[in-house]
């Protein structure tokens, strides 16, 4: 599985992780989980797909520039999805918390298994 991420996408995932450390410190969401979801759900291209009902409730601008959140902006999509994933109250550093949260998002056992494999690959990869 390719582990190369566009710099803007990698930055978006990393920023979302860092923001959630402050906003939901018990969530333990990693950038690698977001990258895994992006690899599987977006087939490795574009921003993370955020279902409309999640976007309507959790969307937020990733940067404080007074502009509205943009679903096509990778940083906004990553931050919005991070907010949603952490809203479950689960600890994503645990196997059960991670699995239940990601399965709740993907609603697909194969996609959740593929996300786990992709997230593990990203977490182990040497990034520039």
C-alpha positions, -999 to +999 in steps of 0.1 A: +000+000+000+014+034-009+023+056+020+030+088+002+006+116+011+004+150-005+020+175+019-013+194+023-032+162+032-006+151+056-006+185+073-044+184+075-044+150+093-016+161+116-034+194+125-066+176+132-048+152+155-031+180+174-064+200+178-082+169+191-054+165+217-065+198+232-103+195+226-108+158+234-076+145+251-091+112+260-100+104+224-064+097+213-072+100+176-041+097+154-033+112+121-026+076+109-063+067+115-074+097+095-049+088+067-062+052+068-097+064+064-087+087+036-069+058+018-099+035+020-129+059+019-115+084-006-095+058-025-064+077-017-075+109-034-091+141-023-103+151+012-119+127+035-155+120+026-177+134+053-214+123+051-238+152+050-254+145+083-220+145+100-209+177+081-242+194+091-235+187+128-197+187+132-183+209+105-158+235+115-131+255+099-096+241+106-080+275+107-093+306+124-098+328+094-136+336+098-144+318+066-170+290+065-159+254+066-155+239+032-162+202+026-137+202-003-109+216+019-088+187+032-080+205+065-117+213+071-128+177+062-101+161+084-109+184+114-147+178+110-143+141+108-119+142+138-145+161+158-172+135+149-149+105+157-140+119+191-176+128+199-183+091+205-164+094+238-144+063+229-106+060+235-092+053+200-060+041+216-078+010+227-086-018+203-123-018+212-127+019+211-109+022+178-128-007+162-163+004+173-157+040+164-143+033+129-169+006+122-196+031+132-182+055+106-176+031+077-205+008+084-186-019+066-165-047+081-142-049+051-137-011+050-129-011+087-104-039+083-088-021+053-087+011+073-069-007+102-043-021+077-038+013+061-035+031+094-009+006+106+010+011+074+009+049+077+019+047+114+049+026+106+060+045+075+089+069+074+075+102+063+096+131+050 
